[in-house]
Amino acid sequence: MTIEVPFEPPIAVTASFLRGHPLPDPGEATDKGERGTILIVAGNARTPGTALLAGTAALRVGAGKLQIATARSTAPHVATAMPEALVVGLAETADGEIDPGDAAQLTSLAASAHAIVVGPGFLDEDGAAKLACALFDAAPDARFLVDAGALTGLRNQREALQALRGRLVITPHAGEMATFLGISKDEVTADPRAAGHRAASTCDAVVVMKGGDTHICLADGTASQCEGGGVGLATSGSGDVLAGVIGGLLARGAPPLMAARWGTHLHAEAGRQLARTRGRLGFLARELTDVLPTLL
C-alpha cells in the first residue's frame, strides 16, 4: 500500500524554537486546580507501573492535580507509591484488565479533568476501546492523549477519535501505527512521517509518531520533527513517561500541537542528559521524570 508523502519540510523542534513558543505560565498566586487536573487511566494487574510513570511525569511538568484510575487489585499499591494522587480502583476482568463495565465510576473524575490520558499498559484492546469511548462521552471538553492498547483498539472506530477534533493527541510506536492503519510495520518504518500524516488525516489528531526521531504530524500535511534522545530511551516505560509529559502539558492548558512539541523535546532532552550523566545505556524510565523540572 502506498502512503502519499507530504512535500512541505518539517519544522525542527529545538530549544530555540520552543523559546519562541512558550508554554502557558501559571502565576505565583495560582492554586493547584488552576494549574490543571489530569486523569490517567492506565495499567492492569501486571502493569501497575505504567500509571505511576505517566502520573509522575505529568506532575513533573507542572500539572496541578493528579487522578489515577487503575485495576482494583493494584490501586492500593499505586496509591501508596504515589501519595500525591487520588487513586481509584476499578473492577477487573479475569485477566486483570480494567473492566470497561465499571467506566461509570469515572464519570465525575473525567468531567472535572482538563486532560485525560488513556491506554498505557492496556493489553485488552476491545476493553480499552470501550473504556476510551466512555471517557470521550463523559468529558466533552477535556483534551485527550490516547496511547497503546486504547489506540489500536479504536482502529475500527475512528469516528470516535474524529469527534475529538482539536482535542486529541495520539502517540503510537511503529508496531501500534501498523495495527492502527492496517499496514505492515516495515511500511511504517520505511516512512514514519508519511504514516503519521495518514493517521492524522484519518482521525484529525496530532500524531506523535515515535521512533529514532519523532515526527509530529497534522491532518493538513504539516509536520514537526524532534531529534531523538538516544538509544537509552528504547527501554521499558519510556513511552509511558512521554504520555504523561504530554498529558501534563495538556492539563496545564497547552494546545495539542504545543504539548506534543514540548513533550517530545523534553523527553528526548531528558534522555540525552541521562546519557551524559549515567551512561548511554542502562538508565531507567523513572529517572527521566527527575530531570524534567530542571529542563523546563
N, C-alpha and C positions, 0 to 999 in steps of 0.2 A: 504494500500500500504506500502510495506517495504522499508525503506531507509537504504542502506548499511552504516554501521558505520566505519569510519577510525580507525586504531589502533594506530597510532603514537600519543603520548601525546602532547597536545598543549603547545606552548611557553607562559609563563606568561609574560604579558606586564606590567612591573613595571617601576618606575622611574629609578632604577639602570639599567634595561635593555635598556631603551631609552638613557641613558647617553652614552652607548656604540654604539648607532646607531643615531648619531646626525643629525639634520635637516641641509639642505643647509643654510649656514650663509652668508647673504649679507655683503659685505664690507662697510666701512663707506662712501666711495665715490659712492656707488650705488644709481642710481636715481629710481624714483617710477616705471618706466617702467621695469627696470631690476629686481625689486622685484616681478614682476609678475602681470598680468592682469587677473581678474576673471569676468566672465559674469554669472549673476544669473537670470534665467528665472523662475519666481515663482509668485504665488498669483493669485487672481481674485478679483472681486468687493466685495466679502465677506471676503476674507482672505488677505488683503494687508500687514498685519504684517509679514507674512512668509518671504517675500523678505527682509524686514528690519532686521529681526532676523538673517537670513543667511548672509546678507551683512555685518552687524556689526561684526559678528563672523569672517568672512573672513579677515576683516581689523585688527581685534584684534590679529590674529595670524600671521600678517606680510605681507599679500598681499599688493601690492603697488597701484594698480588701481582697482576701483570697478565700474562695469557697471551692471545696473539692467534693465530688461525688464519685464513689468507687464501690467495689464489691463489699458486701456487708462483712464478710469474714475478715477482711483486711483493714476495714475502716478504723478500728481502734488502734491498730499499729501505725497507720498513716497519721492519725491524729496525734499520737504520742511523738512521732518523729517530726511532725510539722505543727508545733503548738501555735503558730501564727494563723492557722487556717481553721475555718468552720468546716468540719468533715461530716458528710452524710453517707451512711452505708445503705446501699440498695440491694434488693433481693437478687439472688444469684441463680443461674441455671445449674444443671447438673455438672457442667464443665467448669464452673467457677466464673463464668462471664456475667456481666451485669444483665439482669433480666429486663428487657425493654418494657415488659408489662408493668414495671414499677416506675415508669417515667413520670407518672402524675405527681410523685413525690418531689420532682424537680421544678414543678411549675412556678412556685413562688421565688425560688432561687434564680431561675432563668429570667423571670420577669424583672428582677432587680439588678441583673448583671449588665454592665456596659459591654463586656466581651465574653465570649464563650469559646473554649477550646474543647473539641470533642474528637475522640479517636485514638489517642496514644495508648498503646498496649492492648487494643481490642483485637481479638482473633476471630470472633464470630461475626462475619461481615453482614449477614442478614439482620442479626440482632442489633448490630451497630447502626445500620441504616435506619431501622425503625426508631431507635433511640434518638438519632440525629434529627429525623423528621419531627418527632415530638418536641424536641427543643426548638426547632425552627418555628413551630406554631406557637410555642409558649413565650417566645422572645422576639416580637415583630420589629423591635428597634435595635437589638443588640448587634454588634459586629461578631462574625464567626470566623474561627480557624478550624478547618476540617482536615484531619490527618489520618494516615494509616488505614486501619480496617473500616473506619466510617466512610472514608473517601472511596475505597474500592467497592464497598457495599452499595454505594449510591450510583454505581456506573450505569445502571439501567433506570435510574430515577433522576435524570439530570434536570428535569423541570423543577424539582425541589431545590436544587442548587441555583438555578436561574432566578428563582423567586427572591434570592438574597442579593440581587444585583446591587452593587455599590457597597455591600457589607461583608464580602466574603474573601478570604484568603485560603488557598489550598496548598499543601506542602508535600507533594509526592517525591519519592526517590524513583529511580528508573524502573524498578520492578512494579511499583504501585502505578506509575504512569502507564506502563504497558497494559496492565489489567484494566485500568480505567478507560483507555482508548480502544482496547481490543486489538492491539498490535503486539509484535514481538519486542522483547527487551532490547534486542540488537538494533531494531529500528529506532528506539528511543535514544540509545547511547550513541548511535551514528549521528544524530542531530537533535540534541536535547532541547535546543531553543525552538526548533520547529514543532516538536512535540508539545512544548509548553504553550506555544501560540494556538495550537489546535485545541488543547484543553481549555484555554482561556476563552476562545470563541464558542466552545461548546457549552460552557456553564457561566460565561460572563463573570469570571472571577479574576482576582490577582493570583497568578500561578507562580509559586516558588518552586522551580524545577531544580531539585537538589542534585549535586554532583561535585566533581573536582572543582569546577567553578559553578556558581549558582546563577541561573537565568530567571529573571523576574519578568513575566510575560503578561501582556494585556490583550484584550479582545481586539483592540484597534490596530494591532500589529506592532506596537512599540514595545521596547524591551529595555531592561537594565541588566547589567552583568556585574556580579561581585566576585572578585578573585577569591579562590579557595583558601582555606585556613591551614591546609596541610593534611597529610595522611593521618595524623594523630586524631583528627575529627572523625575518622571512619572507625567508630567504636560504639559499643552498646550504650544507648541512652542519649547519644549526641542529638539525634533528631527530636527527642522529647524536650531537650533543652531549647532547641530552636523554636519549637512550637510554643513553649512558654514565654520565650523572649518576645516573639511577635504578638502573642496574645496579650502579654502585659502592656505592650506599647499601644495595642488597640484599646485596651481598657483605659489607658491614660488619655485617650482622645485622638490618637494619631489615625488619620485615614488609612485604609488598607494598603495603598501603594507606599506611603511613607513608612508604615510599620514594617512592611516587607523589606524595604531597602535598608532601614536602620537595623532591623533584626538580623538580616543575613550578614551585614558588615560586622556587627558586634560579635556574632557567633564566630565568624571567621577570624576576627582580630583576637578573640579570646584563645582560639586555637594557636595562632601564631605566638602569642605571648607565653602560653604554657610550653610550646615547643622550645622557646628560648630559655625558660627558667627551669623546666622539668626534664626536657628531652623530647626528641622528635616523636617517639612512640611511648606509650605506657601511661600517659596521664588519663584521668577518669572524667567521664562526662560531668559528674557532680562538681568537679573542680572548675569547670568552665564558669559556673554561676558565681564563684567567689570573686572573679576579676571584673565582672560586668559593671558594678557601680563606678569603679575607677576609670574604666574605659569610657563610660558615659560622661 
